[in-house]
């Protein structure tokens, strides 16, 4: 961060030095008008910079949220297939494995999802349960080829669940760079206050477009902060995939 601050300070120093140098050389004309070339150039560049940072601050979280949402369906699909495969195990083992998968799903859609929303992390209990399911399946002693094949299938799908869970952990911690949000806020504020900094004093109906611009800029700047976390805010990924999975498990258990 200190490098960015130093770069900004150096840029301001270059402007001040250039202004003094050209004044000393008597090159050009004094520009003190609110609508003069200096203000027009600065306004155009500030607007462009704001739009660029705003676009990146919107697109990056949007893409991350879409990816995270798709990943939840990948994880639940793997759990579904493991749940189906567990039915090929002997009755006690099948019931125990299915109960464990159901318990893991219920944990994710409830306490773990709230933890991702509030603290941007996964629960250690979720990893413990998933690892325990894997150990229990590995410890099974299949009595026939069908049960042996089912155990191997379940382990393969548990590997997919684990991979999807790790990706969900990464998604929960992913946010746009703080510098990008800072630049968006600063440039948005600068664009909003530029007419006043340039010496303009809008009155009457001239305040209407200025006020409207300020309101929209503030809403846009807040939006970039609101959507910066995948599992909270306006673009929050919901646990719908896991909620639907519980219903699917009930249907499978009922022979539907």
Secondary structure, DSSP 8 states (H G I E B T S, - for coil): -HHHHHHHHHHHHHHHHHHHHHHHTT-S-----TTSHHHHHHHHHHHHHHHHHHHHHHHHHHHHHHHHHHHHHHHHHHHHHHHHHHTTS-HHHHHHHHHHHHHHHHHIIIIIHHHHHHHSS--HHHHHHHHHHHHHHHT---SSHHHHHHHHHHHHHHHHHHHHHHHHHHHHH----HHHHHHHHHHHHHHHHHHHHTT----TTHHHHHHHHHHHHHHHHHHHHHTSSTTSSTT---THHHHHHHHHHHHHHTT-
